[in-house]
Amino acid sequence: MTASITQSKLFPMTVRLLKRILVILLFIPMFIWNFVRAGESEVKHPEKLWRVEELEGKIICTSPDGSQTSVVWNELISWQVETNSFGPFSPDFFWILKDSRATCRFPSGAAGESELKEKLLALPNIDLELFVTAATSTKKEIFEIWSAT
């Protein structure tokens, strides 16, 4: 009789212990996953650390370290796209905007890119077919999409 009493008490305790272990085993990986994902956008998407904006007639490119370059919109002489074979693990599509004094280069995916893209696509005489070719390129190349001359 003593053995059956001990077994009947032991079984529910074992089940409770197994449930607790199972909960711990499930939640620890979830916690670790969430902790790792907290910095995922910066690690997996370094282009999101860049910023491009139009302010007072200038296009200002800000790199992740805070350094800035700018070109004057009305003095823009060239819009190029640079591609490489590093994607999807690293930025592989760069916008290059030039005026007579400076060059602004930033990766696709930078904050503010969408607004600037709309304005660039509205430029007269852009080579839209070349832009599509550049967007699908996986080679190291530079495409001149628009030129003031």
SULMOHU-V307648 format. One record per pair of residues at least 4 apart in sequence whose C-alpha atoms are under 8 Angstrom apart, sorted by the first residue. I is the first residue (numbers start at 1). J is the second residue. Records with the same first field share a line. If there is no record, write none. Layout:
I->J + J
//
This chain:
1->5
2->6
3->7
4->8
5->9
6->10
7->11
8->12
9->13
10->14
11->15
12->16
13->17
14->18
15->19
16->20
17->21
18->22
19->23
20->24
21->25
22->26
23->27
24->28
25->29
26->30
27->31
28->32
29->33
30->34
31->35
32->36
33->37
34->38
35->39
36->40
37->41
39->43
40->44 + 45
41->45 + 46 + 48
42->46 + 48 + 49
44->89 + 90
45->49 + 90 + 91
46->50 + 90 + 91
47->91 + 107 + 108 + 109 + 110
48->109 + 110 + 111
49->63 + 64 + 110 + 111
50->61 + 62 + 63 + 64 + 106 + 107 + 110 + 111
51->61 + 62 + 63 + 110 + 111 + 112 + 113
52->59 + 60 + 61 + 62 + 106 + 110 + 111 + 112 + 113 + 116
53->59 + 60 + 61 + 112 + 113 + 116
54->58 + 59 + 60 + 116
55->59 + 60
57->72 + 73 + 74
58->70 + 71 + 72 + 73
59->70 + 71 + 72 + 73 + 104
60->68 + 69 + 70 + 71 + 104
61->68 + 69 + 70 + 104 + 105 + 106
62->66 + 67 + 68 + 69
63->67 + 68 + 106
69->102 + 103 + 104
70->102 + 103 + 104
71->75 + 76 + 97 + 98 + 99 + 101 + 102 + 103 + 104
72->76 + 99
75->99 + 100
76->97 + 98 + 99 + 100 + 148
77->97 + 98 + 99 + 100 + 147 + 148 + 149
78->96 + 97 + 98 + 99 + 144 + 145 + 146 + 147 + 148
79->95 + 96 + 97 + 98 + 144 + 145 + 146 + 147
80->95 + 96 + 97 + 142 + 143 + 144 + 145 + 146
81->93 + 94 + 95 + 96 + 131 + 134 + 142 + 143 + 144 + 145
82->92 + 93 + 94 + 95 + 96 + 134 + 140 + 141 + 142 + 143
83->92 + 93 + 94 + 134 + 137 + 138 + 139 + 140 + 141 + 142
84->92 + 93 + 137 + 138 + 139 + 140 + 141
85->92 + 138 + 139 + 140
86->90 + 91 + 92
87->91 + 92 + 138
88->92
91->107 + 108
92->107 + 108 + 138
93->107 + 108 + 135
94->105 + 106 + 107 + 108
95->104 + 105 + 106 + 107 + 108
96->103 + 104 + 105 + 106
97->103 + 104 + 105
98->102 + 103 + 104
99->103
106->110
108->113
109->113
112->116
113->117
114->118
115->119
116->120
117->121
118->122
119->123
121->126
123->146
125->146
126->145 + 146 + 147
127->131 + 145 + 146
128->132 + 145
129->133
130->134 + 143 + 144 + 145
131->135 + 143 + 145
132->136
133->137
134->143
//
